């Protein structure tokens, strides 16, 4: 493993992408307004979009589990019993 020139520095991968002219123009304008260069802007945008997609994937996975557990007949019974028990519980627990 090669030692890093700058501690904590992450190597950069260069890539080429194609975007419609309107998106390119808008990205350039917004990046400039916020003091970012093109690479910083596209890296931040890609990171944010990846977070959004991964969050949607997690939400979908949770929904699948919730739907599967709610499909079982005993679930509604367990929820009703839980509500009855908690309804009589001391609020200070």
Buried (B, 14 or more C-beta within 10 A) or exposed (E): EEEEEEEEEEEEEEEEEEEEEEEEEEBEEEBEEEEBEEEEBBEEEEEEEEEEEEEEEEEEEEEEEEEEEEEEEEEEEEEEEEEEEEEEEEEEE
